[in-house]
Amino acid sequence: MMLFCIAFGMALTGCIRLEMATPDKPININMNVKIEHEIHIKVDRQIEDMLKNNSDLF
């Protein structure tokens, strides 16, 4: 009896109708995004000393 119920349940789940419809209007995606970022670079002391001693590099 239990096997019959399981088989019947599986048969019912196989009968589900799936319908896909295309939209009437085009899809709009609003991409107004403001991106702000800061970049901090920490320079080693040796490089800082090198830049101080050789200021004509830049």
Backbone as CSV, one residue per row, in Angstrom:
resi,resn,N_x,N_y,N_z,CA_x,CA_y,CA_z,C_x,C_y,C_z
1,MET,0.825,-1.202,0.000,0.000,0.000,0.000,0.873,1.271,0.000
2,MET,1.922,1.227,0.830,2.791,2.393,0.915,3.523,2.615,-0.406
3,LEU,3.941,1.536,-1.045,4.610,1.642,-2.336,3.673,2.239,-3.382
4,PHE,2.409,1.869,-3.332,1.407,2.422,-4.248,1.251,3.924,-4.030
5,CYS,1.218,4.362,-2.773,1.069,5.796,-2.469,2.282,6.588,-2.968
6,ILE,3.465,6.013,-2.796,4.672,6.699,-3.264,4.668,6.798,-4.786
7,ALA,4.301,5.704,-5.460,4.255,5.707,-6.923,3.193,6.677,-7.425
8,PHE,2.047,6.729,-6.764,0.969,7.646,-7.152,1.417,9.098,-6.959
9,GLY,2.094,9.381,-5.858,2.592,10.735,-5.601,3.623,11.154,-6.631
10,MET,4.500,10.238,-7.015,5.501,10.558,-8.035,4.849,10.792,-9.392
11,ALA,3.783,10.053,-9.690,3.078,10.241,-10.955,2.405,11.608,-10.995
12,LEU,1.881,12.052,-9.863,1.232,13.366,-9.818,2.246,14.498,-9.959
13,THR,3.416,14.328,-9.389,4.415,15.396,-9.503,4.959,15.489,-10.919
14,GLY,4.870,14.449,-11.694,5.311,14.481,-13.080,4.332,15.192,-13.989
15,CYS,3.144,15.510,-13.494,2.103,16.129,-14.315,1.990,17.634,-14.101
16,ILE,2.948,18.245,-13.449,2.877,19.680,-13.194,3.150,20.428,-14.494
17,ARG,2.291,21.399,-14.805,2.436,22.185,-16.032,3.242,23.439,-15.730
18,LEU,4.229,23.678,-16.528,5.078,24.845,-16.390,4.887,25.726,-17.608
19,GLU,4.550,26.995,-17.387,4.287,27.898,-18.505,5.207,29.103,-18.404
20,MET,5.905,29.389,-19.477,6.790,30.546,-19.531,6.189,31.557,-20.506
21,ALA,6.052,32.797,-20.058,5.486,33.842,-20.911,6.504,34.971,-21.059
22,THR,6.596,35.529,-22.246,7.487,36.663,-22.463,6.791,37.937,-22.008
23,PRO,7.525,38.882,-21.429,6.905,40.120,-20.966,6.515,41.019,-22.139
24,ASP,5.486,41.835,-21.920,5.035,42.778,-22.951,5.994,43.961,-23.090
25,LYS,6.537,44.414,-21.968,7.436,45.567,-21.964,8.879,45.082,-21.842
26,PRO,9.820,45.852,-22.374,11.228,45.459,-22.211,11.666,45.596,-20.749
27,ILE,12.659,44.845,-20.396,13.178,44.878,-19.035,14.159,46.038,-18.922
28,ASN,13.939,46.931,-17.949,14.821,48.071,-17.697,15.614,47.812,-16.434
29,ILE,16.913,48.004,-16.527,17.778,47.875,-15.358,18.447,49.224,-15.149
30,ASN,18.161,49.849,-14.019,18.716,51.163,-13.712,20.092,50.970,-13.081
31,MET,21.120,51.455,-13.751,22.488,51.261,-13.284,23.122,52.574,-12.823
32,ASN,22.354,53.433,-12.195,22.904,54.683,-11.672,23.575,54.389,-10.334
33,VAL,24.854,54.119,-10.394,25.611,53.765,-9.200,26.791,54.719,-9.083
34,LYS,26.933,55.301,-7.921,28.060,56.200,-7.680,29.092,55.438,-6.853
35,ILE,30.278,55.333,-7.399,31.338,54.592,-6.727,32.422,55.572,-6.303
36,GLU,32.678,55.597,-5.016,33.757,56.422,-4.484,34.704,55.504,-3.720
37,HIS,35.965,55.721,-3.903,36.931,54.921,-3.170,38.190,55.738,-2.911
38,GLU,38.881,55.338,-1.883,40.151,55.957,-1.544,41.207,54.867,-1.498
39,ILE,42.368,55.188,-1.990,43.470,54.239,-1.959,44.584,54.852,-1.118
40,HIS,44.963,54.127,-0.073,46.057,54.566,0.792,47.235,53.624,0.575
41,ILE,48.369,54.208,0.286,49.575,53.417,0.068,50.569,53.757,1.176
42,LYS,50.984,52.736,1.882,51.970,52.935,2.942,53.343,52.561,2.385
43,VAL,54.233,53.515,2.433,55.564,53.315,1.873,56.511,52.961,3.018
44,ASP,57.363,51.988,2.781,58.346,51.596,3.795,59.303,52.740,4.076
45,ARG,59.888,52.693,5.248,60.813,53.771,5.636,62.031,53.835,4.719
46,GLN,62.488,52.692,4.264,63.655,52.694,3.371,63.339,53.413,2.065
47,ILE,62.158,53.181,1.553,61.768,53.843,0.302,61.572,55.332,0.537
48,GLU,61.010,55.693,1.691,60.850,57.110,2.013,62.214,57.794,2.083
49,ASP,63.181,57.124,2.732,64.533,57.697,2.815,65.162,57.826,1.431
50,MET,64.936,56.828,0.587,65.485,56.873,-0.762,64.889,58.045,-1.547
51,LEU,63.612,58.265,-1.388,62.972,59.373,-2.099,63.450,60.721,-1.576
52,LYS,63.709,60.792,-0.272,64.215,62.049,0.289,65.632,62.336,-0.221
53,ASN,66.438,61.285,-0.264,67.826,61.466,-0.706,67.928,61.708,-2.210
54,ASN,67.061,61.101,-2.973,67.086,61.244,-4.436,65.800,61.916,-4.898
55,SER,65.647,63.152,-4.540,64.403,63.851,-4.861,64.234,64.103,-6.354
56,ASP,65.287,63.947,-7.129,65.183,64.172,-8.572,64.599,62.972,-9.322
57,LEU,64.228,61.902,-8.608,63.625,60.738,-9.272,62.274,61.082,-9.883
58,PHE,61.551,61.929,-9.212,60.214,62.279,-9.713,60.225,63.724,-10.071
